[in-house]
């Protein structure tokens, strides 16, 4: 019997979502404990807002932000340099066949939401929305 192929437009599987959430929790605990090899990360306040897993679970993209602001570039570079060490720590915390390679990206969702909120509060847009409700 042939394996069933997922459609490319389909979202992540339940397994991808579950494993990504476990990795997010493991990273959050690691960041909370501290003890990094990189001096730039010793006083960093990093929040892992989301983790997305590749279909084969070998790559995880972690979206990070500072507390209410972007992670400074020097800390972000240190975070990327620490990825192999963090991979080892995550592999100890989350039991998987393969230790996932970690990739970090800035989380811009809060900035985007604030921009959309500001746009929706503009008088012209508010007027258009009120007219649509009538």
Chimera marker file (.cmm) of the C-alpha trace (Angstrom):
<marker_set name="trace">
<marker id="1" x="0.000" y="0.000" z="0.000" r="1" g="1" b="0" radius="0.5"/>
<marker id="2" x="1.408" y="3.393" z="-0.976" r="1" g="1" b="0" radius="0.5"/>
<marker id="3" x="1.979" y="6.085" z="1.600" r="1" g="1" b="0" radius="0.5"/>
<marker id="4" x="-0.561" y="8.842" z="1.548" r="1" g="1" b="0" radius="0.5"/>
<marker id="5" x="1.018" y="12.162" z="0.554" r="1" g="1" b="0" radius="0.5"/>
<marker id="6" x="-0.070" y="15.362" z="2.262" r="1" g="1" b="0" radius="0.5"/>
<marker id="7" x="-1.219" y="18.186" z="0.073" r="1" g="1" b="0" radius="0.5"/>
<marker id="8" x="1.252" y="21.093" z="0.029" r="1" g="1" b="0" radius="0.5"/>
<marker id="9" x="-1.479" y="23.538" z="1.063" r="1" g="1" b="0" radius="0.5"/>
<marker id="10" x="-2.443" y="21.471" z="4.103" r="1" g="1" b="0" radius="0.5"/>
<marker id="11" x="-1.323" y="22.866" z="7.447" r="1" g="1" b="0" radius="0.5"/>
<marker id="12" x="1.042" y="21.198" z="9.882" r="1" g="1" b="0" radius="0.5"/>
<marker id="13" x="0.127" y="17.764" z="11.219" r="1" g="1" b="0" radius="0.5"/>
<marker id="14" x="-0.928" y="17.210" z="14.807" r="1" g="1" b="0" radius="0.5"/>
<marker id="15" x="2.453" y="15.598" z="15.471" r="1" g="1" b="0" radius="0.5"/>
<marker id="16" x="4.309" y="18.639" z="14.102" r="1" g="1" b="0" radius="0.5"/>
<marker id="17" x="2.239" y="20.939" z="16.302" r="1" g="1" b="0" radius="0.5"/>
<marker id="18" x="2.688" y="18.787" z="19.409" r="1" g="1" b="0" radius="0.5"/>
<marker id="19" x="6.465" y="18.366" z="18.993" r="1" g="1" b="0" radius="0.5"/>
<marker id="20" x="6.922" y="22.069" z="18.178" r="1" g="1" b="0" radius="0.5"/>
<marker id="21" x="5.069" y="22.995" z="21.363" r="1" g="1" b="0" radius="0.5"/>
<marker id="22" x="7.271" y="20.646" z="23.407" r="1" g="1" b="0" radius="0.5"/>
<marker id="23" x="10.372" y="22.249" z="21.879" r="1" g="1" b="0" radius="0.5"/>
<marker id="24" x="8.964" y="25.710" z="22.672" r="1" g="1" b="0" radius="0.5"/>
<marker id="25" x="8.495" y="24.712" z="26.320" r="1" g="1" b="0" radius="0.5"/>
<marker id="26" x="12.010" y="23.241" z="26.475" r="1" g="1" b="0" radius="0.5"/>
<marker id="27" x="13.543" y="26.418" z="25.011" r="1" g="1" b="0" radius="0.5"/>
<marker id="28" x="11.514" y="28.592" z="27.388" r="1" g="1" b="0" radius="0.5"/>
<marker id="29" x="12.840" y="26.628" z="30.362" r="1" g="1" b="0" radius="0.5"/>
<marker id="30" x="16.398" y="26.875" z="29.043" r="1" g="1" b="0" radius="0.5"/>
<marker id="31" x="16.081" y="30.658" z="28.624" r="1" g="1" b="0" radius="0.5"/>
<marker id="32" x="14.542" y="30.969" z="32.088" r="1" g="1" b="0" radius="0.5"/>
<marker id="33" x="17.399" y="29.063" z="33.736" r="1" g="1" b="0" radius="0.5"/>
<marker id="34" x="20.108" y="30.953" z="31.832" r="1" g="1" b="0" radius="0.5"/>
<marker id="35" x="23.689" y="29.785" z="32.105" r="1" g="1" b="0" radius="0.5"/>
<marker id="36" x="24.634" y="30.426" z="28.503" r="1" g="1" b="0" radius="0.5"/>
<marker id="37" x="28.144" y="30.200" z="27.146" r="1" g="1" b="0" radius="0.5"/>
<marker id="38" x="27.667" y="33.465" z="25.267" r="1" g="1" b="0" radius="0.5"/>
<marker id="39" x="28.163" y="36.517" z="27.534" r="1" g="1" b="0" radius="0.5"/>
<marker id="40" x="25.656" y="38.552" z="25.473" r="1" g="1" b="0" radius="0.5"/>
<marker id="41" x="22.897" y="36.151" z="26.513" r="1" g="1" b="0" radius="0.5"/>
<marker id="42" x="23.627" y="36.155" z="30.244" r="1" g="1" b="0" radius="0.5"/>
<marker id="43" x="21.271" y="39.077" z="30.947" r="1" g="1" b="0" radius="0.5"/>
<marker id="44" x="18.970" y="38.563" z="27.959" r="1" g="1" b="0" radius="0.5"/>
<marker id="45" x="15.212" y="38.370" z="28.451" r="1" g="1" b="0" radius="0.5"/>
<marker id="46" x="14.113" y="36.239" z="25.518" r="1" g="1" b="0" radius="0.5"/>
<marker id="47" x="10.613" y="34.934" z="24.968" r="1" g="1" b="0" radius="0.5"/>
<marker id="48" x="9.918" y="32.058" z="22.575" r="1" g="1" b="0" radius="0.5"/>
<marker id="49" x="6.536" y="32.938" z="21.121" r="1" g="1" b="0" radius="0.5"/>
<marker id="50" x="6.200" y="30.086" z="18.634" r="1" g="1" b="0" radius="0.5"/>
<marker id="51" x="8.087" y="27.133" z="17.208" r="1" g="1" b="0" radius="0.5"/>
<marker id="52" x="7.331" y="25.670" z="13.792" r="1" g="1" b="0" radius="0.5"/>
<marker id="53" x="8.476" y="22.178" z="12.861" r="1" g="1" b="0" radius="0.5"/>
<marker id="54" x="9.430" y="20.882" z="9.434" r="1" g="1" b="0" radius="0.5"/>
<marker id="55" x="7.424" y="17.852" z="8.241" r="1" g="1" b="0" radius="0.5"/>
<marker id="56" x="10.318" y="15.491" z="9.079" r="1" g="1" b="0" radius="0.5"/>
<marker id="57" x="10.830" y="17.164" z="12.514" r="1" g="1" b="0" radius="0.5"/>
<marker id="58" x="14.540" y="17.656" z="11.803" r="1" g="1" b="0" radius="0.5"/>
<marker id="59" x="14.325" y="21.466" z="11.665" r="1" g="1" b="0" radius="0.5"/>
<marker id="60" x="12.590" y="23.780" z="14.104" r="1" g="1" b="0" radius="0.5"/>
<marker id="61" x="12.163" y="27.507" z="13.589" r="1" g="1" b="0" radius="0.5"/>
<marker id="62" x="11.807" y="29.370" z="16.869" r="1" g="1" b="0" radius="0.5"/>
<marker id="63" x="10.278" y="32.850" z="16.786" r="1" g="1" b="0" radius="0.5"/>
<marker id="64" x="11.748" y="34.950" z="19.579" r="1" g="1" b="0" radius="0.5"/>
<marker id="65" x="11.221" y="38.401" z="21.000" r="1" g="1" b="0" radius="0.5"/>
<marker id="66" x="12.383" y="40.425" z="23.959" r="1" g="1" b="0" radius="0.5"/>
<marker id="67" x="9.957" y="41.424" z="26.628" r="1" g="1" b="0" radius="0.5"/>
<marker id="68" x="7.808" y="43.825" z="24.643" r="1" g="1" b="0" radius="0.5"/>
<marker id="69" x="10.533" y="44.693" z="22.133" r="1" g="1" b="0" radius="0.5"/>
<marker id="70" x="12.859" y="43.140" z="19.577" r="1" g="1" b="0" radius="0.5"/>
<marker id="71" x="15.879" y="41.157" z="20.657" r="1" g="1" b="0" radius="0.5"/>
<marker id="72" x="18.936" y="43.406" z="20.139" r="1" g="1" b="0" radius="0.5"/>
<marker id="73" x="21.037" y="42.370" z="17.148" r="1" g="1" b="0" radius="0.5"/>
<marker id="74" x="24.118" y="41.414" z="19.203" r="1" g="1" b="0" radius="0.5"/>
<marker id="75" x="21.975" y="39.123" z="21.385" r="1" g="1" b="0" radius="0.5"/>
<marker id="76" x="20.275" y="37.673" z="18.317" r="1" g="1" b="0" radius="0.5"/>
<marker id="77" x="23.675" y="36.906" z="16.754" r="1" g="1" b="0" radius="0.5"/>
<marker id="78" x="24.753" y="35.256" z="20.028" r="1" g="1" b="0" radius="0.5"/>
<marker id="79" x="21.541" y="33.232" z="20.008" r="1" g="1" b="0" radius="0.5"/>
<marker id="80" x="22.318" y="31.951" z="16.521" r="1" g="1" b="0" radius="0.5"/>
<marker id="81" x="25.873" y="31.082" z="17.588" r="1" g="1" b="0" radius="0.5"/>
<marker id="82" x="24.444" y="29.164" z="20.563" r="1" g="1" b="0" radius="0.5"/>
<marker id="83" x="22.109" y="27.082" z="18.389" r="1" g="1" b="0" radius="0.5"/>
<marker id="84" x="24.263" y="23.905" z="18.500" r="1" g="1" b="0" radius="0.5"/>
<marker id="85" x="24.483" y="24.054" z="22.310" r="1" g="1" b="0" radius="0.5"/>
<marker id="86" x="20.744" y="24.773" z="22.575" r="1" g="1" b="0" radius="0.5"/>
<marker id="87" x="20.100" y="21.848" z="20.218" r="1" g="1" b="0" radius="0.5"/>
<marker id="88" x="21.877" y="19.547" z="22.668" r="1" g="1" b="0" radius="0.5"/>
<marker id="89" x="19.857" y="20.877" z="25.610" r="1" g="1" b="0" radius="0.5"/>
<marker id="90" x="16.586" y="20.531" z="23.694" r="1" g="1" b="0" radius="0.5"/>
<marker id="91" x="17.506" y="16.970" z="22.667" r="1" g="1" b="0" radius="0.5"/>
<marker id="92" x="17.898" y="16.069" z="26.346" r="1" g="1" b="0" radius="0.5"/>
<marker id="93" x="14.519" y="17.587" z="27.218" r="1" g="1" b="0" radius="0.5"/>
<marker id="94" x="12.464" y="16.323" z="24.258" r="1" g="1" b="0" radius="0.5"/>
<marker id="95" x="12.784" y="12.680" z="23.269" r="1" g="1" b="0" radius="0.5"/>
<marker id="96" x="12.946" y="12.455" z="19.480" r="1" g="1" b="0" radius="0.5"/>
<marker id="97" x="14.642" y="10.141" z="17.022" r="1" g="1" b="0" radius="0.5"/>
<marker id="98" x="16.773" y="13.046" z="15.755" r="1" g="1" b="0" radius="0.5"/>
<marker id="99" x="17.841" y="16.185" z="17.586" r="1" g="1" b="0" radius="0.5"/>
<marker id="100" x="16.218" y="19.007" z="15.600" r="1" g="1" b="0" radius="0.5"/>
<marker id="101" x="18.375" y="21.720" z="14.085" r="1" g="1" b="0" radius="0.5"/>
<marker id="102" x="17.284" y="25.043" z="15.562" r="1" g="1" b="0" radius="0.5"/>
<marker id="103" x="16.765" y="28.194" z="13.526" r="1" g="1" b="0" radius="0.5"/>
<marker id="104" x="15.868" y="31.509" z="15.137" r="1" g="1" b="0" radius="0.5"/>
<marker id="105" x="13.826" y="34.360" z="13.700" r="1" g="1" b="0" radius="0.5"/>
<marker id="106" x="12.560" y="37.633" z="15.110" r="1" g="1" b="0" radius="0.5"/>
<marker id="107" x="8.873" y="37.527" z="15.974" r="1" g="1" b="0" radius="0.5"/>
<marker id="108" x="7.207" y="40.497" z="14.332" r="1" g="1" b="0" radius="0.5"/>
<marker id="109" x="3.618" y="39.502" z="15.121" r="1" g="1" b="0" radius="0.5"/>
<marker id="110" x="3.222" y="42.080" z="17.909" r="1" g="1" b="0" radius="0.5"/>
<marker id="111" x="4.565" y="44.887" z="15.694" r="1" g="1" b="0" radius="0.5"/>
<marker id="112" x="2.227" y="43.822" z="12.903" r="1" g="1" b="0" radius="0.5"/>
<marker id="113" x="-0.764" y="43.710" z="15.269" r="1" g="1" b="0" radius="0.5"/>
<marker id="114" x="0.053" y="47.188" z="16.599" r="1" g="1" b="0" radius="0.5"/>
<marker id="115" x="0.303" y="48.567" z="13.035" r="1" g="1" b="0" radius="0.5"/>
<marker id="116" x="-3.055" y="47.003" z="12.112" r="1" g="1" b="0" radius="0.5"/>
<marker id="117" x="-4.627" y="48.409" z="15.268" r="1" g="1" b="0" radius="0.5"/>
<marker id="118" x="-3.319" y="51.890" z="14.425" r="1" g="1" b="0" radius="0.5"/>
<marker id="119" x="-4.683" y="51.587" z="10.894" r="1" g="1" b="0" radius="0.5"/>
<marker id="120" x="-8.093" y="50.476" z="12.119" r="1" g="1" b="0" radius="0.5"/>
<marker id="121" x="-8.253" y="53.453" z="14.486" r="1" g="1" b="0" radius="0.5"/>
<marker id="122" x="-7.773" y="55.982" z="11.687" r="1" g="1" b="0" radius="0.5"/>
<marker id="123" x="-10.931" y="58.080" z="11.179" r="1" g="1" b="0" radius="0.5"/>
<marker id="124" x="-11.315" y="57.197" z="7.493" r="1" g="1" b="0" radius="0.5"/>
<marker id="125" x="-11.071" y="53.470" z="8.135" r="1" g="1" b="0" radius="0.5"/>
<marker id="126" x="-13.334" y="53.659" z="11.177" r="1" g="1" b="0" radius="0.5"/>
<marker id="127" x="-15.930" y="55.520" z="9.097" r="1" g="1" b="0" radius="0.5"/>
<marker id="128" x="-15.748" y="52.869" z="6.337" r="1" g="1" b="0" radius="0.5"/>
<marker id="129" x="-16.194" y="50.097" z="8.868" r="1" g="1" b="0" radius="0.5"/>
<marker id="130" x="-19.192" y="51.809" z="10.455" r="1" g="1" b="0" radius="0.5"/>
<marker id="131" x="-20.807" y="52.290" z="7.037" r="1" g="1" b="0" radius="0.5"/>
<marker id="132" x="-20.326" y="48.629" z="6.268" r="1" g="1" b="0" radius="0.5"/>
<marker id="133" x="-22.173" y="47.649" z="9.481" r="1" g="1" b="0" radius="0.5"/>
<marker id="134" x="-25.255" y="49.673" z="8.496" r="1" g="1" b="0" radius="0.5"/>
<link id1="1" id2="2" r="1" g="1" b="0" radius="0.2"/>
<link id1="2" id2="3" r="1" g="1" b="0" radius="0.2"/>
<link id1="3" id2="4" r="1" g="1" b="0" radius="0.2"/>
<link id1="4" id2="5" r="1" g="1" b="0" radius="0.2"/>
<link id1="5" id2="6" r="1" g="1" b="0" radius="0.2"/>
<link id1="6" id2="7" r="1" g="1" b="0" radius="0.2"/>
<link id1="7" id2="8" r="1" g="1" b="0" radius="0.2"/>
<link id1="8" id2="9" r="1" g="1" b="0" radius="0.2"/>
<link id1="9" id2="10" r="1" g="1" b="0" radius="0.2"/>
<link id1="10" id2="11" r="1" g="1" b="0" radius="0.2"/>
<link id1="11" id2="12" r="1" g="1" b="0" radius="0.2"/>
<link id1="12" id2="13" r="1" g="1" b="0" radius="0.2"/>
<link id1="13" id2="14" r="1" g="1" b="0" radius="0.2"/>
<link id1="14" id2="15" r="1" g="1" b="0" radius="0.2"/>
<link id1="15" id2="16" r="1" g="1" b="0" radius="0.2"/>
<link id1="16" id2="17" r="1" g="1" b="0" radius="0.2"/>
<link id1="17" id2="18" r="1" g="1" b="0" radius="0.2"/>
<link id1="18" id2="19" r="1" g="1" b="0" radius="0.2"/>
<link id1="19" id2="20" r="1" g="1" b="0" radius="0.2"/>
<link id1="20" id2="21" r="1" g="1" b="0" radius="0.2"/>
<link id1="21" id2="22" r="1" g="1" b="0" radius="0.2"/>
<link id1="22" id2="23" r="1" g="1" b="0" radius="0.2"/>
<link id1="23" id2="24" r="1" g="1" b="0" radius="0.2"/>
<link id1="24" id2="25" r="1" g="1" b="0" radius="0.2"/>
<link id1="25" id2="26" r="1" g="1" b="0" radius="0.2"/>
<link id1="26" id2="27" r="1" g="1" b="0" radius="0.2"/>
<link id1="27" id2="28" r="1" g="1" b="0" radius="0.2"/>
<link id1="28" id2="29" r="1" g="1" b="0" radius="0.2"/>
<link id1="29" id2="30" r="1" g="1" b="0" radius="0.2"/>
<link id1="30" id2="31" r="1" g="1" b="0" radius="0.2"/>
<link id1="31" id2="32" r="1" g="1" b="0" radius="0.2"/>
<link id1="32" id2="33" r="1" g="1" b="0" radius="0.2"/>
<link id1="33" id2="34" r="1" g="1" b="0" radius="0.2"/>
<link id1="34" id2="35" r="1" g="1" b="0" radius="0.2"/>
<link id1="35" id2="36" r="1" g="1" b="0" radius="0.2"/>
<link id1="36" id2="37" r="1" g="1" b="0" radius="0.2"/>
<link id1="37" id2="38" r="1" g="1" b="0" radius="0.2"/>
<link id1="38" id2="39" r="1" g="1" b="0" radius="0.2"/>
<link id1="39" id2="40" r="1" g="1" b="0" radius="0.2"/>
<link id1="40" id2="41" r="1" g="1" b="0" radius="0.2"/>
<link id1="41" id2="42" r="1" g="1" b="0" radius="0.2"/>
<link id1="42" id2="43" r="1" g="1" b="0" radius="0.2"/>
<link id1="43" id2="44" r="1" g="1" b="0" radius="0.2"/>
<link id1="44" id2="45" r="1" g="1" b="0" radius="0.2"/>
<link id1="45" id2="46" r="1" g="1" b="0" radius="0.2"/>
<link id1="46" id2="47" r="1" g="1" b="0" radius="0.2"/>
<link id1="47" id2="48" r="1" g="1" b="0" radius="0.2"/>
<link id1="48" id2="49" r="1" g="1" b="0" radius="0.2"/>
<link id1="49" id2="50" r="1" g="1" b="0" radius="0.2"/>
<link id1="50" id2="51" r="1" g="1" b="0" radius="0.2"/>
<link id1="51" id2="52" r="1" g="1" b="0" radius="0.2"/>
<link id1="52" id2="53" r="1" g="1" b="0" radius="0.2"/>
<link id1="53" id2="54" r="1" g="1" b="0" radius="0.2"/>
<link id1="54" id2="55" r="1" g="1" b="0" radius="0.2"/>
<link id1="55" id2="56" r="1" g="1" b="0" radius="0.2"/>
<link id1="56" id2="57" r="1" g="1" b="0" radius="0.2"/>
<link id1="57" id2="58" r="1" g="1" b="0" radius="0.2"/>
<link id1="58" id2="59" r="1" g="1" b="0" radius="0.2"/>
<link id1="59" id2="60" r="1" g="1" b="0" radius="0.2"/>
<link id1="60" id2="61" r="1" g="1" b="0" radius="0.2"/>
<link id1="61" id2="62" r="1" g="1" b="0" radius="0.2"/>
<link id1="62" id2="63" r="1" g="1" b="0" radius="0.2"/>
<link id1="63" id2="64" r="1" g="1" b="0" radius="0.2"/>
<link id1="64" id2="65" r="1" g="1" b="0" radius="0.2"/>
<link id1="65" id2="66" r="1" g="1" b="0" radius="0.2"/>
<link id1="66" id2="67" r="1" g="1" b="0" radius="0.2"/>
<link id1="67" id2="68" r="1" g="1" b="0" radius="0.2"/>
<link id1="68" id2="69" r="1" g="1" b="0" radius="0.2"/>
<link id1="69" id2="70" r="1" g="1" b="0" radius="0.2"/>
<link id1="70" id2="71" r="1" g="1" b="0" radius="0.2"/>
<link id1="71" id2="72" r="1" g="1" b="0" radius="0.2"/>
<link id1="72" id2="73" r="1" g="1" b="0" radius="0.2"/>
<link id1="73" id2="74" r="1" g="1" b="0" radius="0.2"/>
<link id1="74" id2="75" r="1" g="1" b="0" radius="0.2"/>
<link id1="75" id2="76" r="1" g="1" b="0" radius="0.2"/>
<link id1="76" id2="77" r="1" g="1" b="0" radius="0.2"/>
<link id1="77" id2="78" r="1" g="1" b="0" radius="0.2"/>
<link id1="78" id2="79" r="1" g="1" b="0" radius="0.2"/>
<link id1="79" id2="80" r="1" g="1" b="0" radius="0.2"/>
<link id1="80" id2="81" r="1" g="1" b="0" radius="0.2"/>
<link id1="81" id2="82" r="1" g="1" b="0" radius="0.2"/>
<link id1="82" id2="83" r="1" g="1" b="0" radius="0.2"/>
<link id1="83" id2="84" r="1" g="1" b="0" radius="0.2"/>
<link id1="84" id2="85" r="1" g="1" b="0" radius="0.2"/>
<link id1="85" id2="86" r="1" g="1" b="0" radius="0.2"/>
<link id1="86" id2="87" r="1" g="1" b="0" radius="0.2"/>
<link id1="87" id2="88" r="1" g="1" b="0" radius="0.2"/>
<link id1="88" id2="89" r="1" g="1" b="0" radius="0.2"/>
<link id1="89" id2="90" r="1" g="1" b="0" radius="0.2"/>
<link id1="90" id2="91" r="1" g="1" b="0" radius="0.2"/>
<link id1="91" id2="92" r="1" g="1" b="0" radius="0.2"/>
<link id1="92" id2="93" r="1" g="1" b="0" radius="0.2"/>
<link id1="93" id2="94" r="1" g="1" b="0" radius="0.2"/>
<link id1="94" id2="95" r="1" g="1" b="0" radius="0.2"/>
<link id1="95" id2="96" r="1" g="1" b="0" radius="0.2"/>
<link id1="96" id2="97" r="1" g="1" b="0" radius="0.2"/>
<link id1="97" id2="98" r="1" g="1" b="0" radius="0.2"/>
<link id1="98" id2="99" r="1" g="1" b="0" radius="0.2"/>
<link id1="99" id2="100" r="1" g="1" b="0" radius="0.2"/>
<link id1="100" id2="101" r="1" g="1" b="0" radius="0.2"/>
<link id1="101" id2="102" r="1" g="1" b="0" radius="0.2"/>
<link id1="102" id2="103" r="1" g="1" b="0" radius="0.2"/>
<link id1="103" id2="104" r="1" g="1" b="0" radius="0.2"/>
<link id1="104" id2="105" r="1" g="1" b="0" radius="0.2"/>
<link id1="105" id2="106" r="1" g="1" b="0" radius="0.2"/>
<link id1="106" id2="107" r="1" g="1" b="0" radius="0.2"/>
<link id1="107" id2="108" r="1" g="1" b="0" radius="0.2"/>
<link id1="108" id2="109" r="1" g="1" b="0" radius="0.2"/>
<link id1="109" id2="110" r="1" g="1" b="0" radius="0.2"/>
<link id1="110" id2="111" r="1" g="1" b="0" radius="0.2"/>
<link id1="111" id2="112" r="1" g="1" b="0" radius="0.2"/>
<link id1="112" id2="113" r="1" g="1" b="0" radius="0.2"/>
<link id1="113" id2="114" r="1" g="1" b="0" radius="0.2"/>
<link id1="114" id2="115" r="1" g="1" b="0" radius="0.2"/>
<link id1="115" id2="116" r="1" g="1" b="0" radius="0.2"/>
<link id1="116" id2="117" r="1" g="1" b="0" radius="0.2"/>
<link id1="117" id2="118" r="1" g="1" b="0" radius="0.2"/>
<link id1="118" id2="119" r="1" g="1" b="0" radius="0.2"/>
<link id1="119" id2="120" r="1" g="1" b="0" radius="0.2"/>
<link id1="120" id2="121" r="1" g="1" b="0" radius="0.2"/>
<link id1="121" id2="122" r="1" g="1" b="0" radius="0.2"/>
<link id1="122" id2="123" r="1" g="1" b="0" radius="0.2"/>
<link id1="123" id2="124" r="1" g="1" b="0" radius="0.2"/>
<link id1="124" id2="125" r="1" g="1" b="0" radius="0.2"/>
<link id1="125" id2="126" r="1" g="1" b="0" radius="0.2"/>
<link id1="126" id2="127" r="1" g="1" b="0" radius="0.2"/>
<link id1="127" id2="128" r="1" g="1" b="0" radius="0.2"/>
<link id1="128" id2="129" r="1" g="1" b="0" radius="0.2"/>
<link id1="129" id2="130" r="1" g="1" b="0" radius="0.2"/>
<link id1="130" id2="131" r="1" g="1" b="0" radius="0.2"/>
<link id1="131" id2="132" r="1" g="1" b="0" radius="0.2"/>
<link id1="132" id2="133" r="1" g="1" b="0" radius="0.2"/>
<link id1="133" id2="134" r="1" g="1" b="0" radius="0.2"/>
</marker_set>
